[in-house]
Amino acid sequence: MQSEKENALRLHRRLTELRLPTIRRCYQETAIAARRDNWEYESYLLELAEREREERRNARTARLLKDSKLPLEKNLKAFNRKRLPRKLDTQLTQLLKGKFLDHKENVLAFGNPGSGKTHLLCALAQELVHQGRPVRFTPCSLLVQELLIAKRDLRLSRVLKQYAKYEALIIDDIGYVQQSREEMEVLFTLLADRYERGSIMLTSNLPFSKWEQIFKDPMTTAAAIDRLVHHSVILELNIPSYRLEESHKAQSQSEPGQNSPQEDIPWNA
């Protein structure tokens, strides 16, 4: 008959082979608690399984957050939802459930500079990551450069396939920097590739009526808008600039006759 020490060594090896590191680490201390409190065998096993599940979930969330490239400071806790109109706040509540990803719907956020578009979508995306949904954040200017280089190197299809693994692709500030026609062509290729296959989340200072400035061609512009709007939720952030409000607040708190250090922040910063 094998000794208790031998059984412990065998169990340790089996848990290593089965890739159950959390159970391997905590089964002994949990067994002590189970004996002390007279747990049923099933309760002991359930506790170990729950710990293993929680550790794996936390590790997966950490991997997804790192891979998302999201600015982690732009989270829901740091976002002032009281600034949102009731309709917009209700839309956010629904989006946080993540069902739009299942339906391959897009989320399009429009508004003036400083209204909180990027923070809102990044906060939403972080909550989706905590639900186990893979997302990816990228500024539009960097995205089109990546796509253009991939096209030049005959790797565009490979890059599009890499982006296809994300349930949502967040494109920040589309139209903020004017791009060339060739750059916008590869961006359109991406939008067309994700149409009804994966969600796009984007921010823009430009209304659709001015998107010909982005895509340079009426037909391409119409086709891009059609693909984005067909299955979409549109968020209109027609609210004052948060950065401007903060600037005014800092200015009002400064001593009379002295300039606030944020006084020179432009309206469209």
C-alpha positions in Angstrom: 0.0 0.0 0.0 1.4 3.4 -1.0 2.2 6.0 1.6 0.6 9.3 1.9 3.7 11.0 0.6 3.8 8.8 -2.5 0.2 9.5 -3.2 0.8 13.2 -2.9 3.7 13.0 -5.4 1.6 11.0 -7.9 -1.3 13.5 -7.5 1.1 16.4 -8.1 2.4 14.7 -11.3 -1.1 14.0 -12.5 -2.3 17.5 -11.9 0.7 18.8 -13.8 0.0 16.5 -16.7 -3.6 17.6 -16.8 -2.5 21.3 -16.6 -4.4 22.1 -13.5 -1.9 24.4 -11.7 -4.4 26.1 -9.4 -5.7 22.8 -8.0 -2.1 21.5 -7.7 -1.2 24.6 -5.7 -4.2 24.7 -3.3 -5.7 21.2 -3.0 -3.8 20.5 0.3 -4.9 23.6 2.1 -8.4 23.2 0.8 -8.4 19.6 2.1 -7.5 20.8 5.6 -10.5 23.2 5.5 -12.7 20.4 4.2 -11.8 18.0 7.0 -12.1 20.7 9.6 -15.6 21.8 8.4 -16.8 18.3 7.4 -17.4 19.1 3.8 -19.0 16.6 1.5 -16.6 15.1 -1.2 -18.6 16.9 -3.9 -18.2 20.3 -2.1 -14.4 19.8 -1.8 -14.2 19.0 -5.5 -16.4 21.9 -6.5 -14.3 24.3 -4.5 -11.2 23.2 -6.3 -12.9 23.4 -9.7 -14.2 26.9 -9.0 -10.7 28.1 -8.0 -9.2 26.6 -11.2 -11.9 28.3 -13.3 -11.4 31.7 -11.6 -7.6 31.6 -12.1 -8.0 30.7 -15.8 -10.6 33.4 -16.3 -8.3 36.0 -14.7 -5.4 34.9 -16.8 -7.4 35.0 -20.0 -8.7 38.4 -19.2 -5.2 39.7 -18.6 -4.1 38.2 -22.0 -7.1 39.8 -23.8 -6.5 43.2 -22.2 -2.8 43.1 -23.3 -3.7 42.0 -26.8 -6.4 44.6 -27.1 -4.0 47.6 -27.0 -6.7 49.5 -25.2 -5.7 52.5 -23.1 -6.5 51.0 -19.8 -7.0 54.4 -18.0 -10.0 54.9 -20.2 -12.3 52.6 -18.2 -15.9 52.7 -17.1 -15.0 53.7 -13.6 -13.2 56.8 -14.8 -16.0 57.7 -17.2 -18.6 60.2 -15.9 -21.9 58.7 -17.1 -23.8 61.6 -15.5 -22.7 63.7 -18.4 -24.6 61.5 -20.9 -28.1 62.3 -22.0 -30.6 59.7 -20.8 -31.0 58.1 -24.3 -27.3 57.7 -24.7 -26.9 56.2 -21.2 -29.6 53.7 -22.0 -27.8 52.8 -25.2 -24.6 52.2 -23.2 -26.4 50.0 -20.7 -27.7 47.8 -23.6 -24.3 47.7 -25.3 -22.6 46.6 -22.1 -24.5 43.3 -22.4 -22.4 42.5 -25.5 -25.3 41.2 -27.6 -24.3 43.5 -30.5 -21.2 41.4 -30.9 -23.3 38.3 -31.4 -25.3 40.1 -34.1 -22.1 41.5 -35.8 -23.4 45.0 -35.3 -21.3 48.1 -35.4 -21.1 50.9 -32.9 -20.5 54.4 -34.4 -19.7 57.3 -32.0 -19.9 60.8 -33.4 -19.4 64.1 -31.6 -17.2 67.2 -31.2 -13.6 66.9 -30.1 -13.3 66.3 -26.3 -16.9 65.0 -26.0 -15.7 61.6 -24.7 -16.2 59.4 -27.7 -12.9 57.5 -27.4 -13.2 57.1 -23.6 -16.8 55.8 -24.0 -15.9 53.1 -26.6 -12.7 52.1 -24.8 -14.6 51.8 -21.5 -17.2 49.7 -23.3 -14.5 47.5 -24.9 -12.8 46.9 -21.6 -16.1 45.6 -20.1 -16.4 43.3 -23.1 -12.9 42.0 -22.5 -13.9 41.1 -19.0 -16.7 39.1 -20.5 -14.2 37.1 -22.4 -14.7 38.9 -25.8 -11.5 39.6 -27.8 -11.3 43.2 -29.1 -8.6 45.4 -30.6 -8.1 49.1 -30.4 -6.2 51.1 -33.0 -6.0 54.8 -34.1 -7.2 55.1 -37.7 -3.9 56.7 -38.8 -1.8 53.8 -37.6 -4.3 51.2 -39.0 -4.2 52.6 -42.5 -0.4 52.7 -42.5 -0.3 49.1 -41.4 -2.7 48.0 -44.1 -0.8 50.0 -46.7 2.5 48.4 -45.8 0.8 45.0 -45.8 -0.6 45.6 -49.3 2.8 46.7 -50.5 4.4 43.5 -49.1 1.6 41.3 -50.4 0.5 40.4 -46.9 -2.9 42.3 -46.8 -5.0 39.1 -46.7 -2.9 37.8 -43.8 -3.3 41.0 -41.9 -7.1 41.0 -42.5 -7.2 37.4 -41.3 -5.4 38.5 -38.1 -8.0 41.2 -37.4 -10.8 38.8 -38.1 -10.1 37.0 -34.9 -11.3 40.0 -32.9 -15.0 40.2 -32.3 -14.7 44.0 -32.3 -12.2 46.3 -34.0 -12.1 49.8 -32.5 -11.0 52.4 -35.0 -10.3 55.7 -33.3 -10.6 59.1 -35.0 -11.5 58.2 -38.5 -11.2 61.3 -40.7 -9.3 63.2 -38.0 -6.2 63.1 -40.2 -6.8 63.3 -43.9 -5.4 60.3 -45.7 -4.5 59.7 -49.3 -6.8 57.9 -51.7 -4.6 54.8 -51.6 -4.7 54.7 -47.8 -8.5 55.0 -47.8 -8.8 52.2 -50.3 -7.1 49.7 -48.0 -9.3 51.0 -45.1 -12.4 50.3 -47.3 -11.0 46.9 -48.0 -10.9 46.2 -44.2 -14.5 47.5 -43.7 -15.7 45.4 -46.5 -13.9 42.3 -45.2 -15.5 42.7 -41.7 -19.0 43.4 -43.1 -21.5 41.0 -41.3 -18.5 39.0 -40.0 -17.3 41.1 -37.1 -18.2 44.4 -35.3 -16.6 47.7 -36.0 -16.5 50.3 -33.3 -15.4 53.7 -34.5 -15.2 57.4 -33.4 -15.3 60.3 -35.8 -15.6 64.1 -35.5 -17.1 64.2 -39.1 -20.8 63.5 -39.8 -21.5 61.2 -42.7 -22.3 64.2 -44.9 -18.6 65.0 -44.8 -17.2 61.5 -45.3 -16.3 62.2 -48.9 -13.3 64.0 -47.4 -12.2 60.7 -46.0 -12.8 58.3 -48.9 -12.2 60.8 -51.7 -14.8 59.3 -54.0 -18.6 59.5 -53.8 -19.2 55.8 -54.7 -16.6 54.5 -52.2 -18.0 56.8 -49.6 -21.5 55.6 -50.1 -20.5 52.0 -50.1 -18.4 52.5 -46.8 -21.3 54.2 -45.0 -23.8 51.6 -46.3 -21.7 48.7 -44.8 -21.2 50.5 -41.5 -24.8 51.6 -41.0 -26.6 48.5 -42.2 -26.2 46.8 -38.8 -25.3 49.5 -36.3 -25.9 51.5 -33.2 -25.2 55.2 -33.6 -24.1 57.2 -30.5 -24.4 60.9 -30.9 -22.3 62.7 -28.2 -23.7 66.2 -28.7 -22.4 67.2 -25.3 -19.8 69.9 -24.2 -16.1 69.1 -24.4 -15.0 67.4 -21.2 -11.5 68.7 -21.6 -12.9 72.3 -22.0 -15.0 71.9 -18.9 -11.9 70.7 -16.9 -10.0 73.7 -18.3 -12.7 76.1 -17.2 -12.8 74.5 -13.8 -9.1 74.8 -13.3 -9.2 78.4 -14.4 -12.0 79.3 -12.0 -10.0 77.7 -9.1 -6.8 79.7 -9.9 -6.1 83.0 -8.2 -7.5 86.2 -9.8 -5.0 87.8 -12.2 -3.1 84.5 -12.8 -3.4 82.4 -15.9 -4.4 78.8 -15.4 -1.9 76.3 -16.7 -4.6 74.8 -18.9 -6.0 78.1 -20.1 -4.5 77.8 -23.5 -6.0 74.4 -24.4 -7.7 74.9 -27.8 -11.4 74.1 -28.4 -10.5 71.2 -30.7 -7.6 69.7 -28.7 
